Amino acid sequence: MTDSQDKFPTRPLSGLSRRDFVQRSAWTALGLVLAGSGGSAARGTAGPGAIRYPIDPDVQTTTQRTVVFSPATGLKPAQLPQVSEYARYGYGVWSLGPGLPLEPRTDLMPAGYTLPVAPRRGRLLNFFAITDVHITDKEAPNQLIYLQQTEDPVAQACPSIYSPVMMYTPHVLDAAVQTINVLHQRSRFDFGISLGDVANSTAYNEMRWYMDVLDGRILVPSSGGHVGADSVDYQRPFRAAGLDPSLPWYQVMGNHDRFWIGSFDVYHFPNPAFDLAGSYTSNRVWAIGDVFSPDGGALNLMKPTYYTGVLNGASANGEILHAGPVAEIGAAPRVVADSDRRPLPTNEWILELFKTGSNPPGHGFNLVEPGHPADFACYSFVPRSDMPVKVIVLDDVQTTGDGSYDIHGHGFLDETRWTWLKQQLAAGDAAGQLMIIAAHIPIGVVPLGSEMEWWRPDLDPYRSVPGGQPRVQNAVTLRQLVTELQSHPNFLLWIAGHRHVNAIKAYPGPTPEQGFWHVETSSLRDFPQQFRTFEMHLNSDATLSILATNVDPSIAEGTPAARSRELAVATQQILQTQQIYQDPGLLIDLDTQQVVKDAQGNPLPDPSIRAMPMGTYNAEMVLQLTPGMQQKLQSLVGSRATGGIA
């Protein structure tokens, strides 16, 4: 990784080339930043002269305008790395189209119900959610990049293991934060929440880059030898804007925050000689087998078949280096090692949230109840002291040491977390609080075999691995979980990330008051690169409305965030990933977790999951409140003059 030449032509960005933008924004104080952070590439300190990347001040939501693009052809999924060819075939070209209104959703209301035309009586809560940022050290030696170029169709369709957007993950987060700040100035948010997968591979430097963007620090988004740090836009140190200090934000644990590339336990393997933790800080690109094949999973990590490669930070297009079959390449390619790439066990990942300049310290983990172990990642908080709403932050990710060598993307609650959740729901009932669960893994939206369904240890394909550990049981089935949630009439909403989609699903209950909504938010990394806002309003008929609105980060021409959007659009055009459109969303049986089929064997769509044009979906979700909660909220609305409801 010593070649410092840009081997590919750069694509103009709306009249300003990337090279011109870098030259006009020149800042060569990399040495000062490294010195100011104790020599660490992962963190920086405030200082004059740092590049700042502005956004377009004309901030709008997707109810006003949406990002649209046309189909393009010419490259196959395995050719995704041919970034220099994108312009030739018209990939990455997008424009702004009409807005997407909030669709009134009365699925959970009694038959014949219609929303009143009278104005809403009060806004109870306003917050935003970001998720699946996947801050990525694209120069780390232990990735899966090459597998996306093999003949494996599963790997080819997986941008999480490779897409050119990997180059710009901190920059799109910075643009999203600035967009949030503008919206906050217009209409104050009560809080923000990040729904997990902040890092791509539970690495220290990835976690610190994420924190430094939110804290408004200078960061050095390169590693190892820091090639291109003085010449390539995505490698250059820059000063993040930081989240408005008046806006508290909270954090949820994701599977990528706990496991290597969100998939496998770093510390537990049947063969102790396989040092996954050591691969993070190695000076050699590792060689592995196809972990996506149905006959190997994590065990294929120990089969040195392919060198998986790194991105060349000295190249404007991030060309892939050191990737291909071991039989063709020979000895392991060398890279510059970096101790800041080290993996973070869950307890250390949590501690990083306390090393922050934004609020609150710990970002929710300061609220974990005494008596739990250091890696316990569940807590609850009340966003407003004058508002009877509790947010339950639930770690529903699989555990380390669970004895499984399958991909760790499943939903899971051990006995401790399941008991804790039931206690939190019961306490919310007793306190007369409306309740929201914020988790990473969604529920009941994917079938068995998707690697994202609710975990069933009895169906783990690797349960008989010789020398494997005893399987940790899931304490609750999917049906039991949903039934428990429906037994709490004040439970309103389950919000999640993980699937990188903006799907909204209704869960009707035995009575209208026992139904709840399930809202997913797309990834900030992959198209459509959006976050969500949530507004809760009391309606004039004493029902509750939750307005869920997608927001595209506002971008300024010529910035790395603008390039990121082009590459995200191009990736979607090439891979044609259908799940972001949810057409159709499949109906899942909660007992079998299989797709429900009609008499002819045809899959049935879930009638509550709507199609998403360009991956976007906005809705006003209506809920029936209990008589007691109606009375309580109406009383609060009546106290507006004395500071009740905003």
C-alpha positions, 0 to 999 in steps of 0.5 A: 500500500505504498503506491500514492498515485491516483490510477483512475480518472475522477468523476466531476461532481456537478462541475467541480472535480473531486481533485479540485475540491481537495486542492481548494480545501487543502489542509496538510496538518496531518502531523499536528493532528496525530501529535495532538492525539498522542500519535493515534490515527483514530482521534483528533483534537480541535485546531485551526485550519481543519477542513469542514464540509458544509451542507446545503442550507436548504434542508428539507425532508422527504415529504417535500422532496425525494432522491430519485434515479433511473435504471442504468445497465452495463455492469454486473454485481461482481463488477461493482469495484469498477468505479472508474467505469460508473460515469461511462454507463451512467451510474450514480446520476440522481435528481430530486423528485416530488415529496412523499406524503405521510400516509395515514395508517389506521390499521390498528383502529376499530373498523370504520375509523377516520382521522378527525379533521380538527387540528392536533391538540399537542405535540408530546414528543419529537425525536430522531433515529439514525442507524447502521452507520457502519463506520468502516476502516476500509484499510483493515486487513481482515475484511470480506471485500473479495467475496463480493466479486466471487460467483456466490450470489449471496455475497454478490448482493451484499453491499455490507461486505463491499461497496465503494461507499465504504470510503465515505462512511464518516462523511455521510454521518457528518452531513446527517448530523448537520442536517439534524442540527438544522431541523433541531433549530427549526423544531426542537428535538427532545432527543436522538437515538442511534439504533446500532451498527455504528462500527462495521467490525467492532474495531476501536478506530471505527468506534472512535471515528463515530464518536468524534463525528458526533462530538465535533472533533477532528478525525483522521479517517485513515489507518495504517500508513495513512496513504492519501491523507494529504491528497484524497478527499475521503482520507483527509483529516476533517473537522466534524460539525458535531451534534448540537450540544443541547440535543441529548443522544442515546445509543443501542447495541448492534450486531456489528458493534459486538461481532466481527463484521456483525457475524462471528464472535471474535473470541470463541472458535472451536480451533483456538489456533485461529486468532480472529482478534489478532487478525485486526492488528496484523500486518498481513491480509488474511486468507479465508474461505467463503463464509456465505456458503451453506456448508461452512459459515464461521468454520470457513474462516479457517480455510485459507482460500481467498485473500480478501483485500483492502481498499487503496487509500491513495486512489481516488476511487478506492481500488481494491488491493491484495485480493484474489485466490491464494493459489494465484497470489502466493504469500500473504500481502503485507499492509501497515499494521495499526494497533487502533484497529483492535477489536472491542469487547462489549464492555470496552465498547460501552466504555468508549461512550463515556469518552465523549464531549456530547450529552449525556455522558455514556449516552444512556449506558450511565443509566444501566441499573446496578448489579448487571455485568459490565457488558449489559446493554439494556437501559431505559430513560424518560426523555421529558420529565413532564411527559409520560413516555418511557424509552426502553433500550433493548439489546436483542443481539446474540451474545458472545460465547453463545456456542453458535458458529452461524452468522450472528444477525439473529434476534435473541434475548437471554433469560436475564434480558427477557426478565429485565424487559418484562420488568420494564414493561410492568413498571411502565404500566404501573407508572402510567407511561406510554412505552417505546422499545428501541432495539437493533433487530426487528421482529417478525419481518423475515423468514427462517434462513434469512440470518436476521430472524428470531434465533432458534438454537435448535435450527442452528446448522452448526449445533453439532460442531465438534468441540463446540460450546453448549448452545445458549437458549433463546429465552423467548419465542417470537410468538411469546415476545409479541404476545407479551408486548400486546399485553401492555396497552401502553406499549406503542412502538418498536423501532429498529435498524439492521435490515437497512430498510424503511418498512413499517408494519402493524401488529394488531392486538386482541383489542385496539389498545393492545396493538403496536407499530413496528418501524424500521429505519434504513442505513446511513451507509447504503442507499437510501442513506436516510434517518427518521424523525418521529413526532407524537401528537395527541389528536382532537379525538384523544387518539395518538398519532406518530408521524414517521418521516424519512430525511435525506442528509442535505449535501453540498456539491463537491463534498465527500458526502455528495460523492457518497450519495453518487456511489450509493445510488450506483451501488443500488443500480448495479446490485438492484437490491430489492429489499429496500423497496419492500415489494412485497413485504412478506407475511411471516407466521410468528410460530413457524417463522415461515412465509405464509402461503395460500392454497396454491403455495404462493407467498402472501404479502403482509398487507401492512407493509407498503411498497417504498418508492426509492426506498422511502416511506412516510406514515402517520400511525394512529393508535387507540389509547386506554381511557386512563391514558386519554384522560391523563394526556388531555389533562396535560394538553390543558396545562400547555399555558403552564409549560405542559406539552410543547 
